Amino acid sequence: MRDMKGIYTALLTPFTAEGKINEKELEHLVLHNLRLGADGFYVCGSTAEALMLSCEERKQIMRIVKDCAGNANLIAHVGSVNERDATALARYAKELGYHLVSSVAPYYYKFTSAEIREYYVRLAEAASLPMLVYHIPAFSGVAMGVAELGAFLSDDRFAGIKYTSNDFFTLEQCKTAFPEKLVFNGYDEMLLSGLAMGADGGIGSTYNFMADKFVRIRSLFGAGRIDEARRVQQEANRIIAVLCRIGVMQAEKEVMNQLGFDFGDCLPPFGRVSPEEKDLIAREIIPYITK
Ligand code: MN9
């Protein structure tokens, strides 16, 4: 079985001025992240604005990344409250040769636990790929505890969880009960905490431009050099605190633009970054990033 542990960049989506996916810049981003040491890519997740894209656009992104990612580990987020789209995307991920599929829980309508479970099982079966449950209660509004997450982990069709929550007790309980399953930490600012409680790696949006810091945190942690790992986490967190003040995804795109990429803006209804915020990024973030 392929080793899927590690540091995964949740890729941003660069757009042209006309609002089309900028293929060239997406390739550039993937290659840049391979240079920074990322082990793999989480494709079409929240960070990619995927829930605001059409099925065709999501397929286009999946294709571009597959074509330039070499031997990196690839996870396709296929989730949608439109299960027919999610199913088509899951099949497409398999066809392209992705290693895992992932999905946010179906949201908005307050589906029951049984409905959510059946959604996941149908998707995993449609893809014939192991499923990584994307647990992000703050965004999805779907709360899942040890019982619900454990029900997935005990099933062979499920590879593990992308765990975007700061409830590290639940993370630990899941990993301890199912040590052979993958658990990825989802909040970049708490990677070290997640690793300490048993996570196998992380998937994050700020990795787009500082994957090297997270690779370093993971390897220092693995070597038992906790004080040094914490210092790198502190460096990353100084940057993340600024992103949070501005709006994480809009600010991340501006960081890419200031690094010389051409990422455009987030899609509306996301707002634009103001001139003052651009200055803040230039002063407080850019000097601390590997070019
Ligand atoms: O999944 C990302 N989550 C969201 C990962 O974007 C909702 C994180 O990388 C956060 O953006 C990051 C900043 O809070 O930790």
Boltz pocket constraint, residues with backbone or C-beta under 6 A from the ligand:
constraints:
  - pocket:
      binder: B
      contacts: [[A, 10], [A, 46], [A, 47], [A, 136], [A, 139], [A, 164], [A, 186], [A, 187], [A, 188], [A, 189], [A, 203], [A, 204], [A, 205], [A, 206], [A, 240], [A, 248]]
      max_distance: 6.0
